[in-house]
């Protein structure tokens, strides 16, 4: 089992990622990245702001930092058909250039990352003829709503 990094190691890793992306390491950026790193699914600006405003970060600061982090390639913006941008951290070890499919429950709206799912080779070759596939979204009912 992999050893979980200490808080100091985690902070150093986040600061290093920000520096490599050409961004200053600020407490707001660290807080946003930490929360996204611990999330099991993409989070909206509203969800992040609700969690981070009690810690002294206003909604505008969270919004600006999400956009800066997305522009720098540290997080990915995802729109799941409801006109709400959601953000998730780019895990360069597991994601093909930062993207993986998502499942959205049509009943409750729960979003689940499907990080281990990839297109079969036949679909990959077919998609190349169409153009560039940027997102795959599956919809259905989650176990709780079946």
MARBA-3410 file (N, C-alpha, C, O; in Angstrom, 1 decimal):
146
0.8,-1.2,0.0,0.0,0.0,0.0,0.9,1.2,0.0,1.9,1.3,0.7 ~ 0.5,2.2,-0.8,1.3,3.4,-0.9,1.2,4.3,0.3,0.1,4.4,0.9 ~ 2.3,4.9,0.7,2.4,5.7,1.9,1.7,7.1,1.5,2.1,7.7,0.5 ~ 0.9,7.6,2.3,0.2,8.9,2.1,1.2,10.0,2.5,1.8,9.9,3.5 ~ 1.3,11.0,1.6,2.3,12.1,1.9,1.8,12.9,3.2,0.6,13.0,3.4
2.8,13.4,3.9,2.5,14.2,5.1,2.0,15.5,4.6,2.1,15.9,3.4 ~ 1.5,16.3,5.5,1.0,17.6,5.2,2.1,18.5,4.6,1.9,19.3,3.6 ~ 3.3,18.4,5.1,4.4,19.2,4.6,4.8,18.7,3.2,5.1,19.6,2.3 ~ 4.9,17.4,3.0,5.2,16.9,1.7,4.1,17.3,0.6,4.4,17.6,-0.5 ~ 2.8,17.2,1.1,1.7,17.6,0.2,1.9,19.1,-0.2,1.7,19.4,-1.3
2.2,19.9,0.8,2.3,21.4,0.5,3.5,21.6,-0.4,3.3,22.4,-1.4 ~ 4.6,20.9,-0.2,5.8,21.1,-1.1,5.4,20.6,-2.5,5.8,21.3,-3.5 ~ 4.7,19.5,-2.6,4.3,19.0,-3.9,3.4,20.0,-4.7,3.6,20.3,-5.9 ~ 2.4,20.6,-4.0,1.5,21.6,-4.6,2.2,22.8,-5.0,2.0,23.4,-6.0 ~ 3.1,23.3,-4.1,3.9,24.5,-4.4,4.8,24.3,-5.6,4.9,25.1,-6.5
5.4,23.1,-5.7,6.2,22.7,-6.9,5.4,22.7,-8.2,5.8,23.2,-9.2 ~ 4.2,22.1,-8.1,3.3,22.0,-9.3,2.9,23.4,-9.7,2.9,23.7,-10.9 ~ 2.6,24.3,-8.8,2.3,25.7,-9.2,3.5,26.4,-9.8,3.3,27.1,-10.8 ~ 4.7,26.3,-9.2,5.8,26.9,-9.8,6.1,26.4,-11.2,6.4,27.2,-12.1 ~ 6.0,25.1,-11.4,6.3,24.5,-12.7,5.3,25.0,-13.7,5.6,25.1,-14.9
4.1,25.3,-13.3,3.0,25.8,-14.2,3.1,27.3,-14.4,2.4,27.9,-15.2 ~ 4.1,28.0,-13.7,4.3,29.4,-13.9,3.4,30.3,-13.0,3.2,31.4,-13.3 ~ 2.8,29.7,-12.0,1.9,30.4,-11.1,2.6,30.6,-9.7,3.4,29.7,-9.3 ~ 2.2,31.7,-9.1,2.7,31.9,-7.7,1.9,31.0,-6.8,0.8,30.7,-7.0 ~ 2.6,30.6,-5.7,2.0,29.7,-4.7,1.3,30.6,-3.7,2.0,31.3,-2.9
0.0,30.7,-3.7,-0.7,31.5,-2.7,-1.6,30.5,-1.9,-1.8,29.4,-2.2 ~ -2.0,31.0,-0.7,-2.8,30.2,0.2,-4.1,29.8,-0.5,-4.6,28.7,-0.3 ~ -4.7,30.7,-1.3,-6.0,30.4,-2.0,-5.7,29.3,-3.0,-6.6,28.3,-3.1 ~ -4.7,29.3,-3.8,-4.4,28.3,-4.8,-4.2,27.0,-4.1,-4.6,25.9,-4.6 ~ -3.4,27.0,-3.1,-3.1,25.7,-2.3,-4.4,25.2,-1.8,-4.6,23.9,-1.9
-5.3,26.0,-1.2,-6.6,25.5,-0.7,-7.4,24.9,-1.8,-8.0,23.8,-1.6 ~ -7.5,25.6,-2.9,-8.3,25.0,-4.1,-7.8,23.7,-4.5,-8.5,22.7,-4.7 ~ -6.4,23.7,-4.8,-5.8,22.4,-5.2,-6.0,21.3,-4.2,-6.3,20.1,-4.6 ~ -5.8,21.6,-2.9,-6.0,20.5,-1.9,-7.4,20.0,-2.0,-7.6,18.7,-1.9 ~ -8.4,20.8,-2.0,-9.8,20.4,-2.1,-10.1,19.6,-3.3,-10.7,18.5,-3.2
-9.6,20.0,-4.4,-9.8,19.3,-5.7,-9.1,17.9,-5.6,-9.6,16.9,-6.2 ~ -7.9,17.9,-5.0,-7.1,16.7,-4.9,-7.9,15.6,-4.1,-7.8,14.4,-4.3 ~ -8.6,16.1,-3.1,-9.3,15.1,-2.2,-10.7,14.8,-2.7,-11.3,13.9,-2.1 ~ -11.2,15.4,-3.7,-12.5,15.2,-4.3,-12.6,13.9,-5.0,-11.7,13.5,-5.7 ~ -13.8,13.2,-4.9,-14.0,12.0,-5.7,-14.7,12.2,-7.0,-14.8,11.3,-7.8
-15.1,13.5,-7.3,-15.8,13.8,-8.5,-15.5,15.3,-8.8,-15.1,16.0,-7.9 ~ -15.8,15.8,-10.0,-15.5,17.2,-10.3,-16.4,18.1,-9.4,-17.6,17.7,-9.1 ~ -15.9,19.3,-9.0,-16.7,20.2,-8.2,-16.9,21.5,-8.9,-16.1,21.9,-9.7 ~ -18.1,22.1,-8.7,-18.4,23.3,-9.3,-17.8,24.5,-8.5,-17.4,24.3,-7.3 ~ -17.8,25.7,-9.1,-17.3,26.8,-8.4,-18.1,27.1,-7.1,-17.6,27.4,-6.0
-19.4,26.9,-7.2,-20.3,27.1,-6.0,-20.0,26.1,-4.9,-19.9,26.5,-3.7 ~ -19.7,24.9,-5.2,-19.4,23.9,-4.2,-18.1,24.2,-3.5,-18.0,24.2,-2.3 ~ -17.1,24.6,-4.3,-15.8,25.0,-3.8,-15.9,26.2,-2.9,-15.3,26.3,-1.8 ~ -16.6,27.2,-3.4,-16.8,28.5,-2.7,-17.5,28.3,-1.4,-17.1,28.8,-0.3 ~ -18.5,27.4,-1.4,-19.2,27.1,-0.1,-18.3,26.5,0.9,-18.4,26.8,2.1
-17.4,25.7,0.5,-16.4,25.0,1.4,-15.3,25.9,1.8,-14.8,25.8,2.9 ~ -14.9,26.8,0.9,-13.7,27.6,1.2,-13.9,29.0,1.8,-13.1,29.6,2.4 ~ -15.2,29.6,1.6,-15.4,30.9,2.2,-15.3,30.9,3.7,-14.9,31.9,4.2 ~ -15.7,29.9,4.4,-15.5,29.9,5.9,-14.1,30.0,6.3,-13.8,30.3,7.4 ~ -13.2,29.7,5.4,-11.7,29.7,5.7,-11.1,31.0,5.2,-9.9,31.1,5.1
-11.9,32.0,4.8,-11.4,33.3,4.5,-11.2,33.6,3.0,-10.6,34.6,2.6 ~ -11.7,32.7,2.1,-11.5,32.9,0.7,-12.9,33.3,0.1,-13.8,32.5,0.2 ~ -13.0,34.5,-0.6,-14.3,34.9,-1.1,-14.5,34.2,-2.5,-13.6,33.6,-3.1 ~ -15.8,34.3,-2.9,-16.2,33.6,-4.2,-15.4,34.0,-5.4,-15.0,33.2,-6.2 ~ -15.1,35.3,-5.4,-14.3,35.9,-6.6,-12.9,35.3,-6.6,-12.4,35.0,-7.7
-12.3,35.2,-5.4,-10.9,34.6,-5.3,-10.9,33.2,-5.8,-10.0,32.7,-6.5 ~ -11.9,32.4,-5.3,-12.0,31.0,-5.7,-12.2,30.9,-7.3,-11.6,30.1,-7.9 ~ -13.1,31.7,-7.8,-13.3,31.7,-9.2,-12.1,32.1,-10.1,-11.7,31.4,-11.0 ~ -11.4,33.1,-9.7,-10.2,33.5,-10.4,-9.1,32.4,-10.3,-8.5,32.1,-11.3 ~ -9.0,31.8,-9.2,-8.0,30.8,-9.0,-8.3,29.5,-9.8,-7.4,28.9,-10.4
-9.6,29.2,-9.9,-10.0,28.0,-10.7,-9.7,28.3,-12.2,-9.1,27.4,-12.9 ~ -9.9,29.5,-12.6,-9.6,29.8,-14.0,-8.1,29.8,-14.3,-7.7,29.3,-15.3 ~ -7.4,30.4,-13.4,-5.9,30.4,-13.5,-5.3,29.0,-13.5,-4.5,28.7,-14.3 ~ -5.8,28.1,-12.6,-5.4,26.7,-12.6,-5.7,26.0,-13.8,-5.0,25.1,-14.3 ~ -6.9,26.2,-14.4,-7.3,25.6,-15.6,-6.5,26.0,-16.8,-6.0,25.2,-17.6
-6.3,27.3,-16.8,-5.4,27.9,-17.9,-4.0,27.4,-17.9,-3.4,27.2,-18.9 ~ -3.5,27.1,-16.7,-2.2,26.6,-16.5,-2.1,25.1,-16.7,-1.0,24.5,-16.7 ~ -3.2,24.4,-16.8,-3.2,22.9,-17.1,-3.2,22.1,-15.8,-2.9,20.9,-15.9 ~ -3.4,22.7,-14.7,-3.4,21.9,-13.4,-4.7,21.4,-13.1,-4.8,20.3,-12.4 ~ -5.8,22.0,-13.6,-7.1,21.4,-13.4,-7.8,21.4,-14.7,-7.4,22.1,-15.7
-8.9,20.6,-14.8,-9.6,20.5,-16.1,-11.1,21.0,-15.8,-11.7,20.7,-14.8 ~ -11.6,21.8,-16.7,-13.0,22.3,-16.7,-13.8,21.2,-17.4,-13.4,20.7,-18.5 ~ -14.9,20.8,-16.8,-15.8,19.9,-17.4,-17.2,20.4,-17.3,-17.7,20.9,-16.3 ~ -18.0,20.3,-18.5,-19.4,20.7,-18.5,-20.2,19.5,-18.8,-20.0,18.8,-19.8 ~ -21.1,19.1,-17.9,-21.7,17.8,-18.0,-23.2,17.9,-18.5,-24.0,17.1,-18.1
-23.5,18.9,-19.3,-24.8,19.0,-19.9,-25.7,19.9,-19.1,-26.9,20.0,-19.6 ~ -25.3,20.4,-18.0,-26.2,21.2,-17.2,-25.8,22.7,-17.2,-26.3,23.5,-16.4 ~ -24.9,23.1,-18.0,-24.4,24.4,-18.2,-23.6,24.9,-16.9,-23.6,26.1,-16.7 ~ -23.1,24.0,-16.1,-22.3,24.3,-15.0,-20.9,23.8,-15.2,-20.7,22.6,-15.4 ~ -19.9,24.7,-15.1,-18.5,24.2,-15.2,-18.2,23.5,-13.9,-18.4,24.0,-12.8
-17.6,22.3,-14.0,-17.0,21.6,-12.8,-15.5,21.5,-13.1,-15.1,21.5,-14.2 ~ -14.8,21.4,-12.0,-13.3,21.4,-12.1,-12.8,20.2,-11.3,-13.3,19.7,-10.3 ~ -11.8,19.6,-11.9,-11.1,18.5,-11.2,-9.6,18.6,-11.5,-9.2,19.1,-12.5 ~ -8.8,18.1,-10.6,-7.4,18.1,-10.7,-6.9,17.2,-11.8,-7.5,16.1,-12.0 ~ -5.9,17.6,-12.5,-5.3,16.7,-13.5,-4.3,15.8,-12.8,-3.4,16.2,-12.1
-4.6,14.5,-12.9,-3.7,13.5,-12.4,-2.9,12.9,-13.5,-3.3,12.0,-14.2 ~ -1.7,13.4,-13.8,-0.9,13.1,-14.9,-0.5,11.6,-15.0,-0.2,11.1,-16.0 ~ -0.5,10.9,-13.8,-0.2,9.5,-13.8,-1.3,8.7,-14.4,-1.1,7.6,-14.9 ~ -2.6,9.1,-14.2,-3.7,8.3,-14.6,-4.5,8.8,-15.8,-5.2,7.9,-16.5 ~ -4.5,10.0,-16.0,-5.4,10.6,-17.1,-4.6,10.7,-18.4,-3.5,11.1,-18.4
-5.3,10.3,-19.5,-4.8,10.7,-20.8,-5.1,12.1,-20.9,-6.2,12.6,-20.5 ~ -4.2,12.9,-21.5,-4.1,14.3,-21.3,-5.2,15.0,-20.4,-5.8,16.0,-20.8 ~ -5.4,14.5,-19.2,-6.3,15.1,-18.3,-7.7,14.8,-18.4,-8.5,15.4,-17.6 ~ -8.1,13.9,-19.3,-9.6,13.6,-19.4,-9.9,12.2,-19.2,-9.1,11.3,-19.5 ~ -11.1,11.9,-18.7,-11.6,10.6,-18.5,-13.2,10.7,-18.6,-13.7,11.8,-18.4
-13.9,9.7,-18.8,-15.4,9.7,-18.9,-16.0,10.0,-17.5,-15.4,9.8,-16.5 ~ -17.2,10.5,-17.5,-18.0,10.8,-16.3,-19.3,10.1,-16.5,-19.8,10.0,-17.6 ~ -19.9,9.7,-15.3,-21.3,9.2,-15.3,-22.1,10.2,-14.5,-21.7,10.6,-13.4 ~ -23.3,10.6,-15.0,-24.2,11.5,-14.3,-25.5,10.8,-14.1,-26.1,10.3,-15.1 ~ -26.0,10.8,-12.9,-27.3,10.2,-12.6,-28.3,11.2,-13.0,-28.3,12.3,-12.6
-29.3,10.7,-13.8,-30.3,11.6,-14.4,-31.4,11.9,-13.3,-32.2,12.8,-13.5 ~ -31.4,11.1,-12.2,-32.4,11.3,-11.1,-31.9,12.3,-10.1,-32.6,13.2,-9.7 ~ -30.7,12.0,-9.5,-30.2,12.8,-8.4,-29.1,13.8,-8.8,-28.7,14.7,-8.0 ~ -28.5,13.6,-10.0,-27.4,14.5,-10.4,-26.1,14.2,-10.0,-25.1,14.9,-10.3 ~ -25.9,13.1,-9.2,-24.6,12.7,-8.7,-23.6,12.5,-9.9,-24.0,11.9,-10.9
-22.4,13.0,-9.8,-21.4,12.8,-10.8,-20.3,11.9,-10.3,-19.8,12.0,-9.2 ~ -20.0,10.9,-11.1,-18.9,9.9,-10.8,-17.9,9.9,-11.9,-18.2,9.8,-13.1 ~ -16.6,10.0,-11.5,-15.5,9.9,-12.4,-15.3,8.4,-12.8,-15.4,7.5,-11.9 ~ -15.1,8.1,-14.0,-14.8,6.8,-14.5,-13.4,6.8,-15.0,-13.1,6.5,-16.2 ~ -12.4,7.0,-14.1,-11.0,7.1,-14.5,-10.4,5.9,-15.2,-9.5,6.0,-16.0
-10.9,4.7,-14.8,-10.4,3.5,-15.4,-11.0,3.1,-16.7,-10.6,2.1,-17.3 ~ -11.9,3.9,-17.2,-12.6,3.5,-18.5,-12.0,4.2,-19.7,-11.7,5.4,-19.6 ~ -11.7,3.5,-20.7,-11.2,4.1,-21.9,-12.0,3.6,-23.2,-12.6,2.6,-23.1 ~ -11.8,4.3,-24.3,-12.5,3.9,-25.5,-11.8,2.6,-26.0,-10.6,2.5,-26.1 ~ -12.7,1.7,-26.5,-12.1,0.5,-27.2,-11.4,1.0,-28.5,-11.8,2.0,-29.1
-10.4,0.2,-28.9,-9.6,0.6,-30.1,-10.5,0.9,-31.4,-10.2,1.8,-32.1 ~ -11.6,0.1,-31.6,-12.4,0.4,-32.7,-13.1,1.8,-32.7,-13.2,2.5,-33.7 ~ -13.5,2.2,-31.5,-14.1,3.5,-31.3,-13.1,4.6,-31.4,-13.4,5.7,-32.0 ~ -11.9,4.3,-31.0,-10.8,5.3,-31.1,-10.5,5.6,-32.5,-10.4,6.8,-32.9 ~ -10.4,4.6,-33.4,-10.1,4.8,-34.8,-11.3,5.5,-35.5,-11.1,6.3,-36.3
-12.5,5.1,-35.1,-13.7,5.8,-35.7,-13.7,7.3,-35.3,-14.1,8.1,-36.1 ~ -13.4,7.6,-34.0,-13.5,8.9,-33.5,-12.4,9.8,-34.2,-12.6,11.0,-34.4 ~ -11.3,9.2,-34.6,-10.3,10.0,-35.3,-10.8,10.4,-36.7,-10.4,11.5,-37.2 ~ -11.6,9.7,-37.3,-12.2,10.1,-38.6,-13.2,11.2,-38.4,-13.4,12.0,-39.3 ~ -13.8,11.3,-37.3,-14.8,12.3,-37.0,-14.1,13.6,-36.7,-14.4,14.7,-37.1
-13.1,13.5,-35.8,-12.4,14.7,-35.3,-11.8,14.3,-33.9,-11.4,13.1,-33.7 ~ -11.7,15.3,-33.1,-11.0,15.1,-31.8,-12.1,14.9,-30.7,-12.9,15.9,-30.5 ~ -12.1,13.8,-30.0,-13.1,13.6,-28.9,-12.5,14.2,-27.7,-11.4,13.9,-27.3 ~ -13.3,15.2,-27.1,-12.8,15.9,-25.9,-13.4,15.4,-24.6,-12.9,15.7,-23.6 ~ -14.6,14.8,-24.8,-15.2,14.4,-23.5,-16.2,13.2,-23.8,-16.8,13.2,-24.9
-16.3,12.3,-22.9,-17.3,11.2,-23.0,-18.1,11.3,-21.7,-17.6,11.4,-20.6 ~ -19.4,11.3,-21.9,-20.3,11.5,-20.8,-21.4,10.3,-20.9,-22.0,10.2,-21.9 ~ -21.5,9.6,-19.8,-22.5,8.5,-19.7,-23.6,9.0,-18.7,-23.3,9.6,-17.7 ~ -24.9,8.8,-19.1,-26.0,9.1,-18.3,-26.8,7.9,-18.0,-26.9,7.0,-18.8 ~ -27.4,7.9,-16.8,-28.2,6.8,-16.4,-28.7,7.0,-14.9,-28.6,8.1,-14.4
-29.1,5.9,-14.3,-29.5,6.0,-12.9,-28.4,5.3,-12.0,-28.0,4.2,-12.3 ~ -28.0,6.0,-11.0,-27.0,5.5,-10.0,-27.7,4.4,-9.2,-28.9,4.2,-9.2 ~ -26.9,3.6,-8.5,-27.4,2.5,-7.6,-28.5,3.0,-6.6,-29.4,2.3,-6.4 ~ -28.2,4.2,-6.1,-29.2,4.7,-5.1,-30.5,5.1,-5.7,-31.5,5.1,-5.0 ~ -30.6,5.4,-7.0,-31.8,5.8,-7.6,-32.5,4.8,-8.5,-33.6,5.0,-9.0
-31.9,3.6,-8.6,-32.5,2.5,-9.4,-33.8,2.0,-8.8,-34.5,1.1,-9.3
END
